[in-house]
Amino acid sequence: MERHFIARSAAGDRTVVVTAPSHELVDDVAYRERFRAEAENARLLGGGRPPLWLAPVVEVSGGGTGQPWSATPFLPMLSLPAVLEANGGPLPVRTVRALGAALAETLAEVHTAGFAHAGVAPGTVFLAGDGPRLVGYGAVRAAAPDGEARAGLPGLADDALPPEQAAGGRPRPLGDVFALGAVLAYAATGRRRPDADDLPEELRGAVARCLARDPADRPTARALLDELMRGVSVPLPPSEVRAPAGAPPTVVDAGSVGPNGGAAWGAGPGPGSTALDGSGGISRAAGALGPGWLPGRVIAALSELSSTVLAAEIEPAEAPSPAPADVPVGTGAAAHR
């Protein structure tokens, strides 16, 4: 979907992941501007207290004709397709359940603030030792403006694209839930859009509801989090739990706040929120991300990645030269795909 590079400063004291458009889109001026706008929105959303399990954007390229980019602090992590390759096949049910809970928790925060992520796909989900990280904010909006069909466009994974967004509809929270269902189906089977019968029985019902063609038949991200965390204990002292502030959210509540509708990002807990919802900085999904949540082969691959990055040497430039407009100042030019 996009190109990701690991870049390090010459002094070795700063390492980031630089994201840039795919080769097919790098010369599209309109796309470059949409990419830059979505990257800036992601940077603003990550300011202050970013949603749990969302990889924060800390720098964005300026305007002009140069190639746009965004930068995220480096963390040893692998994309979901790379994780399945390292594991030699689909992930265990426990891993998929924990992955889904963490991503649902993140999306619930994004949706409570009145936004749609519009970029959930296997290629934008990364796994680290302590949990997943979600990148790719606004990929659907960057691919094409609302009203234009998006199916078959470079930069988008069609299997994770909600049908209403493929037809040109505005990205909305329940579209993120569809995309999350596609991610979990892929993680559990190793195939894009598998038949329902191919899914593990423990996940079949939840994933099928996420993939409903009618958005009204899909659960909210909060409801999906509740389902995936059912039976998973979260050890917290009673003093950390607050009583619900109102009725729990329903499908019709999704995306009803935020720009054009109310609360701003980080404005505080929504209806029915508790300290366990992540609104107070405490992650419910963390209860599913304990020791053993990742298969051993994936842990080994993450360790290898970390060692490779630490051992990488930045070749000194032959002569001092101004930094190109499309590369972060102080970021090493050497990079790993």
DAQUILIN-V421530 format. One record per backbone hydrogen bond with DSSP energy under -1.0 kcal/mol. NH is the residue of the N-H (numbers start at 1). CO is the residue of the C=O. If there is no record, write none. Layout:
nh,co
NH,CO
NH,CO
This chain:
nh,co
3,20
5,18
6,336
7,16
9,14
12,9
16,7
17,72
18,5
19,70
20,3
25,22
28,25
32,28
33,29
34,30
35,31
36,32
37,33
38,34
39,35
40,36
41,37
42,38
43,39
44,40
45,41
46,42
47,44
54,51
55,134
58,71
59,71
61,69
70,19
71,59
72,17
74,15
78,127
80,125
83,79
84,80
85,81
86,82
87,83
89,84
91,187
96,92
97,93
98,94
99,95
100,96
101,97
102,98
103,99
104,100
105,101
106,102
107,103
108,104
109,105
110,106
111,107
112,108
113,109
114,111
115,110
124,121
126,133
127,78
128,131
133,126
134,53
135,124
138,117
139,136
140,118
142,138
143,139
144,140
147,168
148,145
150,166
153,150
156,153
160,157
161,158
166,162
167,163
168,165
169,164
175,172
176,172
177,173
178,174
179,175
180,176
181,177
182,178
183,179
184,180
185,181
186,182
187,183
188,184
189,185
190,186
198,195
199,196
203,200
204,200
207,203
208,204
209,205
210,206
211,207
212,209
217,214
218,215
224,220
225,221
226,222
227,223
228,224
229,225
232,229
240,237
241,238
253,250
254,251
256,253
261,258
262,258
267,264
273,270
277,274
281,278
287,284
288,285
293,290
299,295
300,296
301,297
302,298
303,299
304,300
305,301
306,302
307,303
308,304
309,305
310,306
311,307
327,324
331,328
332,8
